[in-house]
Amino acid sequence: MTIEQTRAAIAVTGLRKSFGDKVVLDGIDLRVQRGTIFSLLGANGAGKTTTVQILSTLINADSGEIRVAGHDLTREPDAVRAAIGVTGQFSAVDNLLTGEKNLLLMADLHHLTRREARRRTAELLEQFDLIEAARKPASTYSGGMRRRLDLAMTLVGSPQVIFLDEPTTGLDPRSRRNMWQIVRDLVSGGVTIFLTTQYLEEADQLADRIAVLDHGRIVAEGTADELKRRIPGGHVRLRFADEQALDLALRVLDRATRDGDALALRVPSDGSMRSLKTVIDLLEERAVEVGELSVHTPDLDDVFLALTGNSSDAKVTTR
């Protein structure tokens, strides 16, 4: 075991999994540092949920070396289970129970004493803003409240690593952003988050590092900015008041191209201040009047589509 594997919250080497003749995971490697948010991004069927199920001991891998929270997944599955929490795509809340009783049930499963269970339940109800609804049946909760309760139940055992498998699917924008803040707060408290999502904005907002999974393989990994810089298409867009100014700018900026029928030009740019300053200086030297300037850089939509080949069966939500 290397020092890197010891320090990592999750260390995966050569993970493979097939279901019959279908290869779902084809030798993936992952390193997730403690106290960070790691996002696994991919279309439906890319293998995200299978990865979470393996790392959380729900199903077995065909091969590969895996350590979670410092424990070998194969030799120490109970130690791994004691160190993790899992919030799946579908809520694990019991609709017939109140929010409070759902949490107390989880405390009982974690073998907490009655006093510990009451204390932990009260803490979580306050942390997740569920005090007023604590004694109401979960069936009366809104989607956002149910998701908060679901995550609170995951936290009863104070896990070191939490797997969030598409945690905000089906939530409205306000509830989604509330969930994002909860996730940030958990990480600031030292928890490690392994997040799978189809929402590109979610990965962009939350993740310290992102891996793109396509047909069972990791095709790219890095920070959101690093991934964006790998994709061409960044440019400065200049809009002019008349054709004369536009024609003059075309002569000044030899890499510029017209942007459709509008009185506008596109100039390739990497988004840096130096690149932008070069464009501005060239225009000022020739006294070219620019009506409007905007900088456009590739986003995670562009990254995903470029890295996965924009396949027709890929479905990733971008709103």
N, C-alpha and C positions, 0 to 999 in steps of 0.2 A: 504494500500500500504506500503510495507516494504522499509527500507532505501536502500537495495540492488536493488530493482526494480526501485527506484528513480534514482540511480546512473547508472544503466545499460542503454545502448543505445537501447537494445532490451531485453524484458523480456517476456517469453512465458511459460505458465503453462497449461498442459492438452489439448493441441491443437489436435482437431480431425476433420477429413474431409473425407466424403465418396461421391462417385459418383454412385448412384444407390446401388447395392449390393457390390460394390468394395470399401473396406476400404483403403484409400490412406495414411492418417495420423492417427495413432492410439494412441493418448495421448502423444505427445512429449513435453518435457520441454527444454527450451533454455535460457541461459543468455549470452549476448554479451556486454562486457565492452566498454565504450566510448574510441575512439581513438585506436581501435585495428582492426585486420583482423580476422574474424571468417569464417571458411570454412565448408560448409556442403557437405560431400562426399557421393556419392552413385551411384549405377548403373542406367541405363535407367529404368524409371518407379518406382524408389524408393520413389519419392515424393518431390524431391528437388524443381522443378519448382512450384509445387502446394504450397509449403511452402512460396516461394518468392511471389507468387501471393496473398496469404492471407496477409502476412506481409505488402505488399505494397497497400493494400485495393482494389486490382483488383477483388478478389472474396471473398465471406464470408466463415468463418469457421463454422462448425456445432456446436462446443463448444470450450471452453477454454478462459483463461484470457491472453490478449496480450497488452503490452505497447511498443510503438516505440517512441524514442526520448522524453520519459517522458509523452506521451499522450496515453490515452486509445483508442485502435483501434476501438471499437464499439461505444463509446460515442463521440469521437473527430476525426472522419476520416479526416476532412478537415485539422486539425492541423497536423495530421500525414503526409498527402500529401504535406503540405507546408515544412515539415522538411526532406523529403527524395528525392532521385533520383533513377531511375531504368534504368539499361542497360540490356536488355533482350538478349536471345540467337540470335535473328535475328535483324539486324540493323534497327533503326527507321529513318535512313537518307532518305531524299527526293532526289532521283537521279536527278530530273530535276532542282533542285536548286544548286547554288554554296555552298561551305562550309560556306562562310560568311553569305549567306542568310538563310541557315539552322539554324545558331546560332541566327540570328536576329529574325527569326520566333519563336524560343523558348523563346527569351527575351520578345517578344510581348505576348506570352501565360502566361508569369510570370508577366505581367503588369509593366514591367520596362519602365521608361521614355525613350525618344529617346536618350538622352545623356547617360543615364545609360546603355542602350542596346549597343550603339556603344563602350563604354568603356569596358564593360564586354566581348563583342565579340572580341575586339582587344587583351584583356588579354588572353583569351582562345586560340585564334589562335597562339599567341606566345608561350604559355605554352605547346601546343601540336604540335609544329613545323609544323604548317599548313599555315604559312603566304604566302609562294610562291604559294600554291594551293588554297588560299582563294577565288579567283574569277573564279575558274574552276568548271564545273559541277561535282557534287559528283559521277556521273556515270563514270568519268574518274579516280577516285581514286583507289589505290590498296586496297587489303583487310585490311592491317595494317592501312592505312590512314583512311579508312572508320570506322574502330573500334575506332581510336583516335577521329575522329569527333563525333561519336556516344556518346562516354564518355564525350567529351567536351559539347555536348548538354545537357547531364544529369547534368552538373555542372553549367549551366547558373543560376539556382536559388540558388546557394551556399548551397546545402543540407548538413545536419548534418550526415545523414546516407545514404549510397549508396548500393543498391542491384545490384550485378554483377552476372548475371545468365549465366554461362559458357561463359565468355567474350572473351576467346581466341580460341574458337572452329574454326577450319579451317585456322588459321594463321600459317605461317611458323615459324620455331624456332627463328629467329632473331626478327620478329614482336612480337612474344609471350613474349620474354624477354624485349623488349621495353615497352610492356604493363605492365609487372610486375613492372618495375621501376616507371612508372606513378602511379601505385597503391600504391607503397611504399611512394612516394612523397606526395600523398593525405593524407595518414595516418599520416605522419610526420607533416602535417598541421592541424591535429586534427579531420579529418573525420573518421567515422567508416565505415568499409567495411564488408558487408555480402556477401560472395563469394560462389557460387555453382560451382562445376567443376567435370569433369570426368578425368582430368589430375592429377594423383597422385603427380607428380613432382611439379605441380603448387601449390597444397595445402602445400606440404613440404617446398617449397621455401618461400611462402608468409604468411601462417596463423600463428597467435599467438595461436589460439586454433582450433581444428578440431573435428567435430562430424560426426560419421558414421551412415548414415540412411539406414536401411534395412527393406523392407516390412512395411514401415510406422512407424517404431520404431527407436529411437536412441539406438544403440547397444553399443556405446562407445564414450567417449569424453575426450579430454585432449590435451596437446601439442603433436607435432609430435614425440618428443623423448619419452614422456610418453606412447604413443600408441605403439611405436616400442618395448619398454621394456616389454610390456604385451605378446609379441609373442616369443615363444622359437625358437631356430635355430641359435643364434649367435655362432660364432666359430672362432678359430685361425687356419689358414691353413699353414702347414709347408711342404716345398718341400726339398727333399734331393738329394744328388749327386749319391748315390748308395744304394743298398738293405741293406748293413751292417749298415749304419747310420740310416736308417729307422727302422730296427729291434731293434736297441739299443734304439731309441726314443720310440718305442712301449712298451719296458720294463720299461722305465723311467716314461712315462706318462700313468697312468693306465686307463684314460678315453678317450684315443685317439683311433680313428678308421681310417682304410685305406680309402683314397679318390679315389675310382675307381681303375683303373689299373696304375695310375700315381705313381711316387715315392713321395707320399704326404700323410700327415695325417691331420685329423680334430680333434681339441680339443675343446670341448664345452667351451664357454666363454660368459660372459655378456658384453664384450667390454670395461670393466674398465681397468685402468692402473694397478690396483692391480692384476687382473686376468692375464693380459699379463705378468707382472713381475714374477708371480709365475711360469708360463710356461718357461720363459727364464732362470730363476735361476735354475730350475730342469735340464734343458739341459746343462747349463754351468757346473754344479756340476759334471756331467758325461762326460764332454768334447764331447758332441754330436755336430757335425758340421751340421748346417742348411744352405741350399743354398738360401732359400727364405722364407719370413714370410709375411703373410697378415692377416688382421683382417676383418671379415665379420659380419655385424649386420643386423637384419631384416629391410627391408624398408617398405614403405607404401603399396607397392604391397602385401607383405606378410601379413600386418595388414588387408588390405581389404579382401583378400581371406580367411583369418582365421575367421574374424568376420562375414562375410556374407555367410560362408559355401561354397564358390567357386561354387555357383550355375551356371548351364549351361546357364541361361538367363542373367547373369550379364555381363555387357559390360562396362569396364572402361579402358580408354586409358592410357598407361603407358609411352609412348615415350615423 
